[in-house]
Amino acid sequence: MKTLTAFLLFSFFVFGNLQAQNAVNLTLKNTGMKSIPLIIPGVMNPNLSPFSNSGVSLAVGQKIYFPYRGKQVELYEVAAKDEGKVIKVGSLIKKRKKGLRKIQD
């Protein structure tokens, strides 16, 4: 019984540390005058208020989407190098929409 308890505690400790190592802290910034809806699967679906910052901790590889013409369009994929980074969401959406329009034309 003691061995099982020790193994479980060790497993939780190791798994918790692995999860923490794969998490990246970053800030989602809205510099515009309109709310920005986002979709972060398995995490949340935030609306970034105008002129706001939202600190988040996301897993490496986590994708962030935004709604566009009735679809979920990928906006960003979190990488380990993003630790502490401030992501200007409005600017990214503007660039992404421009790229989508070129593809459709």
KELUM-741909 format. One record per residue: x, y, z of N, C-alpha, C in turn. Coordinates in nm, 2 decimals. Example, Ala and Ser with C-alpha at 12.3 -4.5 7.8 and 13.67 -1.06 7.14 Angstrom:
REM KELUM-741909
+--------+--------+--------+--------+--------+--------+--------+--------+--------+
!    nc1 !    nc2 !    nc3 !   cac1 !   cac2 !   cac3 !    cc1 !    cc2 !    cc3 !
+--------+--------+--------+--------+--------+--------+--------+--------+--------+
!   1.32 !  -0.57 !   0.78 !   1.23 !  -0.45 !   0.78 !   1.32 !  -0.33 !   0.78 !
!   1.28 !  -0.22 !   0.71 !   1.37 !  -0.11 !   0.71 !   1.29 !   0.00 !   0.79 !
+--------+--------+--------+--------+--------+--------+--------+--------+--------+
***
This chain:
REM KELUM-741909
+--------+--------+--------+--------+--------+--------+--------+--------+--------+
!    nc1 !    nc2 !    nc3 !   cac1 !   cac2 !   cac3 !    cc1 !    cc2 !    cc3 !
+--------+--------+--------+--------+--------+--------+--------+--------+--------+
!   0.08 !  -0.12 !   0.00 !   0.00 !   0.00 !   0.00 !   0.09 !   0.13 !   0.00 !
!   0.19 !   0.13 !   0.08 !   0.28 !   0.24 !   0.09 !   0.35 !   0.26 !  -0.05 !
!   0.39 !   0.15 !  -0.11 !   0.45 !   0.16 !  -0.25 !   0.36 !   0.23 !  -0.35 !
!   0.23 !   0.19 !  -0.35 !   0.13 !   0.24 !  -0.44 !   0.11 !   0.39 !  -0.41 !
!   0.10 !   0.43 !  -0.29 !   0.08 !   0.57 !  -0.25 !   0.20 !   0.65 !  -0.30 !
!   0.32 !   0.60 !  -0.27 !   0.45 !   0.67 !  -0.31 !   0.45 !   0.68 !  -0.46 !
!   0.41 !   0.58 !  -0.54 !   0.41 !   0.58 !  -0.68 !   0.31 !   0.68 !  -0.73 !
!   0.19 !   0.69 !  -0.68 !   0.09 !   0.79 !  -0.72 !   0.14 !   0.93 !  -0.69 !
!   0.20 !   0.95 !  -0.58 !   0.25 !   1.09 !  -0.55 !   0.36 !   1.13 !  -0.64 !
!   0.45 !   1.03 !  -0.67 !   0.56 !   1.06 !  -0.76 !   0.50 !   1.09 !  -0.90 !
!   0.40 !   1.01 !  -0.95 !   0.34 !   1.03 !  -1.08 !   0.28 !   1.17 !  -1.09 !
!   0.20 !   1.21 !  -0.99 !   0.14 !   1.34 !  -0.99 !   0.25 !   1.45 !  -1.00 !
!   0.35 !   1.43 !  -0.92 !   0.46 !   1.53 !  -0.92 !   0.53 !   1.54 !  -1.06 !
!   0.56 !   1.43 !  -1.12 !   0.63 !   1.43 !  -1.25 !   0.53 !   1.49 !  -1.35 !
!   0.41 !   1.44 !  -1.36 !   0.31 !   1.48 !  -1.46 !   0.28 !   1.63 !  -1.44 !
!   0.27 !   1.68 !  -1.32 !   0.25 !   1.82 !  -1.29 !   0.36 !   1.91 !  -1.34 !
!   0.49 !   1.86 !  -1.32 !   0.60 !   1.93 !  -1.37 !   0.61 !   1.93 !  -1.53 !
!   0.57 !   1.82 !  -1.59 !   0.57 !   1.82 !  -1.73 !   0.47 !   1.91 !  -1.79 !
!   0.35 !   1.92 !  -1.73 !   0.25 !   2.01 !  -1.78 !   0.30 !   2.15 !  -1.76 !
!   0.36 !   2.19 !  -1.65 !   0.41 !   2.32 !  -1.62 !   0.52 !   2.36 !  -1.73 !
!   0.60 !   2.26 !  -1.76 !   0.71 !   2.29 !  -1.86 !   0.65 !   2.32 !  -2.00 !
!   0.54 !   2.26 !  -2.03 !   0.48 !   2.28 !  -2.16 !   0.38 !   2.40 !  -2.17 !
!   0.36 !   2.47 !  -2.06 !   0.28 !   2.59 !  -2.05 !   0.36 !   2.71 !  -2.08 !
!   0.29 !   2.80 !  -2.16 !   0.36 !   2.93 !  -2.20 !   0.27 !   3.04 !  -2.15 !
!   0.32 !   3.14 !  -2.08 !   0.25 !   3.25 !  -2.03 !   0.26 !   3.36 !  -2.13 !
!   0.15 !   3.42 !  -2.18 !   0.16 !   3.52 !  -2.28 !   0.04 !   3.62 !  -2.26 !
!   0.04 !   3.73 !  -2.33 !  -0.07 !   3.83 !  -2.31 !  -0.13 !   3.85 !  -2.45 !
!  -0.26 !   3.84 !  -2.45 !  -0.34 !   3.87 !  -2.57 !  -0.39 !   4.02 !  -2.56 !
!  -0.35 !   4.10 !  -2.65 !  -0.38 !   4.25 !  -2.64 !  -0.47 !   4.29 !  -2.75 !
!  -0.57 !   4.37 !  -2.71 !  -0.67 !   4.43 !  -2.81 !  -0.64 !   4.58 !  -2.80 !
!  -0.59 !   4.64 !  -2.91 !  -0.56 !   4.78 !  -2.91 !  -0.67 !   4.86 !  -2.98 !
!  -0.78 !   4.79 !  -3.03 !  -0.88 !   4.85 !  -3.10 !  -1.00 !   4.89 !  -3.02 !
!  -1.10 !   4.95 !  -3.08 !  -1.22 !   5.00 !  -3.02 !  -1.34 !   4.90 !  -3.01 !
!  -1.32 !   4.78 !  -3.07 !  -1.42 !   4.68 !  -3.07 !  -1.38 !   4.55 !  -3.00 !
!  -1.47 !   4.48 !  -2.94 !  -1.44 !   4.35 !  -2.88 !  -1.40 !   4.25 !  -2.98 !
!  -1.31 !   4.16 !  -2.95 !  -1.26 !   4.06 !  -3.04 !  -1.29 !   3.92 !  -2.99 !
!  -1.38 !   3.85 !  -3.05 !  -1.41 !   3.71 !  -3.01 !  -1.30 !   3.62 !  -3.05 !
!  -1.26 !   3.53 !  -2.97 !  -1.16 !   3.43 !  -3.00 !  -1.21 !   3.29 !  -2.96 !
!  -1.15 !   3.19 !  -3.02 !  -1.19 !   3.05 !  -2.98 !  -1.06 !   2.98 !  -2.95 !
!  -1.05 !   2.93 !  -2.83 !  -0.93 !   2.85 !  -2.78 !  -0.98 !   2.72 !  -2.74 !
!  -0.99 !   2.62 !  -2.83 !  -1.05 !   2.49 !  -2.80 !  -0.99 !   2.43 !  -2.67 !
!  -1.09 !   2.37 !  -2.59 !  -1.05 !   2.31 !  -2.47 !  -1.01 !   2.40 !  -2.35 !
!  -1.01 !   2.53 !  -2.38 !  -0.97 !   2.62 !  -2.28 !  -1.08 !   2.72 !  -2.25 !
!  -1.11 !   2.81 !  -2.35 !  -1.21 !   2.91 !  -2.33 !  -1.24 !   2.98 !  -2.46 !
!  -1.35 !   3.06 !  -2.46 !  -1.38 !   3.14 !  -2.58 !  -1.40 !   3.28 !  -2.53 !
!  -1.28 !   3.35 !  -2.52 !  -1.29 !   3.48 !  -2.46 !  -1.33 !   3.59 !  -2.56 !
!  -1.38 !   3.70 !  -2.51 !  -1.41 !   3.82 !  -2.59 !  -1.31 !   3.92 !  -2.53 !
!  -1.21 !   3.96 !  -2.61 !  -1.12 !   4.06 !  -2.57 !  -1.19 !   4.20 !  -2.57 !
!  -1.20 !   4.26 !  -2.46 !  -1.26 !   4.39 !  -2.46 !  -1.17 !   4.50 !  -2.52 !
!  -1.23 !   4.61 !  -2.57 !  -1.15 !   4.71 !  -2.63 !  -1.04 !   4.76 !  -2.54 !
!  -0.93 !   4.79 !  -2.59 !  -0.81 !   4.85 !  -2.52 !  -0.78 !   4.76 !  -2.40 !
!  -0.77 !   4.63 !  -2.41 !  -0.75 !   4.54 !  -2.29 !  -0.64 !   4.45 !  -2.32 !
!  -0.59 !   4.39 !  -2.21 !  -0.48 !   4.29 !  -2.21 !  -0.54 !   4.17 !  -2.13 !
!  -0.52 !   4.05 !  -2.18 !  -0.56 !   3.93 !  -2.11 !  -0.44 !   3.83 !  -2.10 !
!  -0.40 !   3.81 !  -1.98 !  -0.29 !   3.72 !  -1.96 !  -0.34 !   3.58 !  -1.96 !
!  -0.28 !   3.49 !  -2.04 !  -0.32 !   3.35 !  -2.04 !  -0.20 !   3.26 !  -2.03 !
!  -0.22 !   3.14 !  -1.99 !  -0.12 !   3.03 !  -1.99 !  -0.17 !   2.92 !  -2.07 !
!  -0.11 !   2.90 !  -2.19 !  -0.15 !   2.80 !  -2.28 !  -0.04 !   2.70 !  -2.31 !
!  -0.08 !   2.58 !  -2.35 !   0.01 !   2.47 !  -2.38 !   0.08 !   2.50 !  -2.52 !
!   0.20 !   2.46 !  -2.53 !   0.28 !   2.47 !  -2.65 !   0.20 !   2.39 !  -2.76 !
!   0.17 !   2.45 !  -2.87 !   0.10 !   2.38 !  -2.98 !  -0.05 !   2.42 !  -2.97 !
!  -0.10 !   2.48 !  -2.87 !  -0.24 !   2.52 !  -2.86 !  -0.27 !   2.62 !  -2.97 !
!  -0.38 !   2.60 !  -3.04 !  -0.42 !   2.69 !  -3.15 !  -0.52 !   2.79 !  -3.10 !
!  -0.52 !   2.91 !  -3.15 !  -0.61 !   3.01 !  -3.12 !  -0.68 !   3.05 !  -3.26 !
!  -0.82 !   3.05 !  -3.25 !  -0.89 !   3.08 !  -3.37 !  -0.98 !   3.20 !  -3.36 !
!  -1.02 !   3.26 !  -3.47 !  -1.12 !   3.37 !  -3.47 !  -1.23 !   3.33 !  -3.57 !
!  -1.35 !   3.38 !  -3.54 !  -1.46 !   3.35 !  -3.63 !  -1.45 !   3.45 !  -3.75 !
!  -1.47 !   3.39 !  -3.87 !  -1.47 !   3.47 !  -4.00 !  -1.56 !   3.40 !  -4.10 !
!  -1.66 !   3.48 !  -4.14 !  -1.75 !   3.43 !  -4.24 !  -1.81 !   3.29 !  -4.21 !
!  -1.85 !   3.28 !  -4.08 !  -1.91 !   3.15 !  -4.04 !  -1.82 !   3.04 !  -4.01 !
!  -1.69 !   3.06 !  -4.02 !  -1.59 !   2.95 !  -4.00 !  -1.50 !   2.99 !  -3.89 !
!  -1.43 !   2.89 !  -3.83 !  -1.32 !   2.92 !  -3.74 !  -1.19 !   2.92 !  -3.81 !
!  -1.12 !   3.03 !  -3.81 !  -1.00 !   3.04 !  -3.89 !  -0.88 !   3.05 !  -3.79 !
!  -0.78 !   2.97 !  -3.82 !  -0.66 !   2.97 !  -3.73 !  -0.59 !   3.10 !  -3.73 !
!  -0.57 !   3.16 !  -3.61 !  -0.50 !   3.28 !  -3.60 !  -0.36 !   3.27 !  -3.55 !
!  -0.33 !   3.17 !  -3.46 !  -0.20 !   3.17 !  -3.40 !  -0.18 !   3.03 !  -3.34 !
!  -0.06 !   2.98 !  -3.34 !  -0.03 !   2.86 !  -3.27 !   0.08 !   2.89 !  -3.17 !
!   0.06 !   2.85 !  -3.04 !   0.15 !   2.89 !  -2.93 !   0.28 !   2.80 !  -2.95 !
!   0.40 !   2.87 !  -2.93 !   0.53 !   2.81 !  -2.94 !   0.60 !   2.84 !  -2.81 !
!   0.70 !   2.76 !  -2.77 !   0.78 !   2.77 !  -2.65 !   0.84 !   2.91 !  -2.65 !
!   0.88 !   2.96 !  -2.76 !   0.95 !   3.09 !  -2.77 !   0.85 !   3.21 !  -2.74 !
!   0.72 !   3.18 !  -2.72 !   0.63 !   3.29 !  -2.70 !   0.62 !   3.33 !  -2.55 !
!   0.69 !   3.26 !  -2.46 !   0.69 !   3.29 !  -2.32 !   0.71 !   3.44 !  -2.30 !
!   0.61 !   3.50 !  -2.23 !   0.62 !   3.64 !  -2.19 !   0.58 !   3.74 !  -2.31 !
!   0.55 !   3.69 !  -2.42 !   0.52 !   3.77 !  -2.54 !   0.38 !   3.84 !  -2.53 !
!   0.37 !   3.95 !  -2.59 !   0.25 !   4.02 !  -2.60 !   0.20 !   4.01 !  -2.75 !
!   0.09 !   3.95 !  -2.77 !   0.03 !   3.93 !  -2.90 !  -0.08 !   4.03 !  -2.93 !
!  -0.05 !   4.11 !  -3.03 !  -0.15 !   4.21 !  -3.07 !  -0.25 !   4.14 !  -3.16 !
!  -0.36 !   4.10 !  -3.10 !  -0.46 !   4.02 !  -3.17 !  -0.52 !   4.09 !  -3.29 !
!  -0.56 !   4.21 !  -3.28 !  -0.62 !   4.29 !  -3.39 !  -0.54 !   4.29 !  -3.51 !
!  -0.41 !   4.32 !  -3.49 !  -0.31 !   4.32 !  -3.60 !  -0.30 !   4.19 !  -3.67 !
!  -0.30 !   4.08 !  -3.59 !  -0.29 !   3.95 !  -3.65 !  -0.41 !   3.91 !  -3.73 !
!  -0.53 !   3.95 !  -3.68 !  -0.65 !   3.92 !  -3.75 !  -0.66 !   4.00 !  -3.88 !
!  -0.61 !   4.12 !  -3.88 !  -0.61 !   4.20 !  -4.00 !  -0.52 !   4.14 !  -4.11 !
!  -0.40 !   4.10 !  -4.07 !  -0.31 !   4.03 !  -4.17 !  -0.37 !   3.90 !  -4.22 !
!  -0.43 !   3.82 !  -4.12 !  -0.49 !   3.69 !  -4.16 !  -0.60 !   3.71 !  -4.26 !
!  -0.69 !   3.81 !  -4.24 !  -0.80 !   3.83 !  -4.33 !  -0.75 !   3.87 !  -4.46 !
!  -0.65 !   3.96 !  -4.47 !  -0.59 !   4.00 !  -4.59 !  -0.54 !   3.88 !  -4.67 !
!  -0.47 !   3.79 !  -4.60 !  -0.42 !   3.67 !  -4.67 !  -0.53 !   3.58 !  -4.72 !
!  -0.64 !   3.57 !  -4.64 !  -0.76 !   3.49 !  -4.68 !  -0.82 !   3.55 !  -4.81 !
!  -0.83 !   3.68 !  -4.82 !  -0.89 !   3.74 !  -4.93 !  -0.81 !   3.72 !  -5.06 !
!  -0.68 !   3.72 !  -5.05 !  -0.59 !   3.69 !  -5.16 !  -0.61 !   3.55 !  -5.21 !
!  -0.63 !   3.45 !  -5.12 !  -0.66 !   3.31 !  -5.16 !  -0.79 !   3.30 !  -5.23 !
!  -0.89 !   3.37 !  -5.19 !  -1.02 !   3.36 !  -5.24 !  -1.03 !   3.43 !  -5.38 !
!  -0.95 !   3.53 !  -5.41 !  -0.96 !   3.60 !  -5.54 !  -0.90 !   3.52 !  -5.65 !
+--------+--------+--------+--------+--------+--------+--------+--------+--------+
***
